[in-house]
Amino acid sequence: MNWNELVKSPPPDTVWHVDSAVVLSARRDRRGGCRCVAADTPAGTFSIGPVGLQSVDAERLRSVLENLQGQISGSKRPGVVVPTAWVRSFLLELEELPRHQAEIEDVLRWRLKKLLPIPVTELRLAFTVQPRSGSKNQLLCAAVVERAAQDLEKPFQELGITPSLLVPRLTALAMQPGDPEQPRLVVQQEPGFISMVLVLDGGVRMIRTKPLPMTEGAWAAARQEIGMAMTFLRSHLEIDRVIEASVCASDLTAHEAILEWLGEYDDVTCSTPRSGVQWMDQAVVGIVSESRLVPVSAVLLGGMP
């Protein structure tokens, strides 16, 4: 899970998306478009715990990966997009930024001790230093259970594929190009989870992630999270300009509700992101939701907040 690949290297020409319902693979074609193949995820392939992805049935995943790789002949160093709920993401502020990566990881693990209900030694970390905001240094950090990450990578590796990076949907959505001086709020919903990220001045300035109860109370919790986020942007970050809100939801009802809630705030414009590539396999694309295709296309096009 190395986000620096997106900064230092050209974007991958193959990107996989895996979740508990669908596995898909997309590859840039020499003719200028993108191929896309997809299949249902075998039941019981993934187990989700209190800090995200808990375990993977590598054999079940391998079978579907092998089938799709045979159809698309993807590259051996692809990117992999996963649900935001599988990873725990944070924006952390540091007074002083250590010079060496190992020292930064030590600081992150010390900070994460207070935030996650798991020994930090069991976590795999990825981070990027954000463009400076004010007097403090900010790190966009993601943590995933190391054992689960290895279980996810194993079936790829058995097919001769080594993922170059592992990216949550929310981070992928934040990669989409835009005016760096325009405050851009990405709101992303998936089953049981809502997340938001603010991109401004070329970097991430806020990130909020919230598991939602699998009951009717999820609607109230989601609306409350949006309200808290808007208060934070206006009061704490003191953003007094128009905010461009981009909503990507896996559920149509949730998508419409989020647009309605955001529409209640002054100086907020709303839009729905679309994939920025030309898909060649319309039969496949027609049955795969935009909530999966948009983050995949963002990684294919490259970039990093």
N, C-alpha and C positions, 0 to 999 in steps of 0.2 A: 504494500500500500504506500506508494511513493508518489506524492503529488508533484514533486519537483520534476518528474518526467514531463509534465505538461508545460513547465516553464523552460526547461533546458533542451527539450527535444521536439521535433515535429509531432503533431497529434497522431495517435495510432490510426491506421487505416482500417482496423477492425475493432468493433466495440460489442461486448456482450452485455445483456441485461438479464439478471436472474432475480426471481422472487418466488413466492410460494405458489403462484398460479401459472406463470408463464416464463419460459426461457426463450430469449431471442438473440440473434447474432446479426450484426449489420456490417457491411464492408463497402468501402468506396470502390467504385468500378472505374476502369480506364476510360470509359465513355462519358464520365462526368457525373453519373448518378450514383446511387447507393443500392446495393442488394440487401435484402432482408429476409430472413427465415425465422420461423418461430414454432414452438411446440408447447403443449401443456406440461407443467411440472408434475412429476409423479407425486402422489399423495405421500406425506410423511418425509419428504426430502429434507426439509428445514425445520429446526426447532428454535423458537425465539424465547429468550429469558429476560430477566430484569435489566440487563445492560445491552440488549440487542441480540444479535445472532449467537445462539448457544451451541448448536451442533449441526452437522450436515451428514446425511447418508450419502457417502461418496459414491457408492455403487449405483444408486438410483440416479444421481446427478450425472455420472459418467455416461450412462446409457443415452440420455437425451443430448448431452454435449457431443458425443460421437456421431449421432444421427445428424445434427445440425452442421457440424464441422464438415461432414461428408458432402453436404449439399452446397455449402458456401465457400469452402477452402479458404478460411480466414487465416490471417497472419499468425505467426508464432509468438508475437508480443502484443496482444490486444489490451485494451482497457476493459474494465468490468464495472458496470453500474449496478448498485444494489439499493434496496429501499432505505430511506433515511432512518427508519426505525431500527435497522440492523446495526447502526453505528451510533455512538454517542459523540456529539460535536459540541465544541466550546470555543468561545472567543475569549482568550485570557490576556490580561494586561500585566506587563512586567516593567518595573522601574528600570532595571538594567538587563540587557540582553547578553547572556553568556556568549563567548566567541565560538565555542565548540559545540557540535551537535549533541554529543554525549552529555554535556553539562546542561543543555537546554532540556533534554529528555529527563534528566534527574529533577529539574525544577518542575516540569510538567507532572511527573509522577507524584511529587510531593503535594502539588496542588490538587491533583485528582483524587488523592486519598480521601479528601473531605466531600467529594462529589459523587463517587460511585461505590456501590455496595459489593465490591470485589477487590481482592488484593491487586494492587497496581502492577505487581510483577507478572500477573497473568494477562496483561494487556499488550496489544501491539499499538503503537502510536504513530501517527503521521501528522506533520504540521507544516505550515508555511508562515513566514514572517510577512505581516501585512504592511503596506506603505504607512509610514508614520502618521499618527493622528494626534496633534497636540504634543505633549511632553512625554507620552508613554509609548512603549513598544507593545504591539498587539500580535498575538499568535492565533491563527486559526488551526485548531487541533481536533483530531478525530481519534477515537479509541475503539478498538474492537477486541473481543476475546481472542487471544493468540491461537488457542487450540481450534476455535471455530474457523478462524482465517486460514489456518493450515488445512483443515478439512475441506474448505471451499476451494483452495488452490490445488489440492491433490488430484482430483479427477481431470483438471486441465493439464496438469503436468504429466499424467499418465498418457495423454494424447499428444505429448510433445509441445504443449502450449504453456508459456510462462506469462501470466498476467503482469503487465508493466505497472498497472495502478488499479486501485480499488476505490471507487468514488460513490458516495451517497448521492441519491437523486438531487437533494437540495443543493449540494455543492456543484453538481453538474449544471443545474438550472442557473446558478449564479454566474456561470461561465459565459452565458449568452452575451453577445456584444451589445454595447449601449454607450450612451454619452457618459464618460467618467465623472462629469460634474453634476449629473442629474441624479438625485436620490432615487434609487430603484429598490423597491421592496418585493421580494419573491415570497409568495405564500404557497406552500405545497401541502396537499392533504393526501393521505393514503389510509387504508383501513387501520383504525385504532391509533392514528398519529397525525399531528399537525405540526408544521415547522415553518419558520420564517427567517429570512436573511436580508439584511440591508446592505446594498453595494453602493459605495460613494467614494469619490476621489481615488478610484482605482483599487479599492480594497473593501473588505468586509468590515462593517462598523457595528453590526448587531447580529446575533444569531439566537433564536429561541426554538427549542424543540419540546414537544409535550405529548406524552402518551395520553390517549383519550379513553375513557371508560367505554366498554362495549355495551352501552345501554343508551336510553334516550338522553341521559345526562351529557353525552358527548357533545351535543349541539351547544348546550350552555357553556361547557368548558372551552370549546373551540372559539366561541364568540368572546368569552372573557380573555382568552389569550391574545386575540387580535386587539381588543381594547387596551390591554396592558402594553402591548407592543407599540401601539400608536401613542400612548401616553409617554412611553420611554423616548420615542423618537422626537416628540415635540418638546418635552420638558427637560429630559436629561441631555440628549444630543443637540437640543435647541435647533432643530431643523424647521425653518419657517418658510420653506419653499414648497412648490408642488411636488408631491411624491408620486412616482409612477409605480403602481402596484401591478404585478404580474401574477396571475393565479393559475396554478396547475394542480388539478384535483383528479383523483381516480374515480370519484363518484360524482355523477352529474348533479344530483340534488345538492351535494356539498359545494360543488363549484358555483352553482347559482346562489346559494346562501352566502358564501364568502364574498362574492361580488356585491351582493345586496348590503352586507354589513359594512364593507369598505366604502360603499357609496354614501354612507351616512356621514362620513368625515369630510370636512372642508379641505380643499386643495389636494385631493387624492384622485388621480385618474387610474382607471382599471383596464386591463387588457388580458387576453389569453395567449400565451406563447405558442408558437407553431414551430415545427422542426424546420431547420434552415437548409435542408438538403432535398434533392430530388430523388424520391423513392422509386425504384424500378419495379418492385414487386407489389403492385397495387392490391392484389388478392390477399396478400399477407398483411399489408399495412391497414387494409380495411377492417381487419378483425383484431388488431393490436391497438390498444388505447394510446392517445396522444400523450398521456401522462408517462408512458414508457418511451415513446419515440422521441419526445422533445429532449429529455436529458441525454439520450444516446447520441442524437445529432449534435448536441452542444459539445460533447467530448470529441466526436469525429471532426468538428470544426476547430477544436483546440481553444486555448485560452485558459486563464486562471485568475480568479479574483485575488 
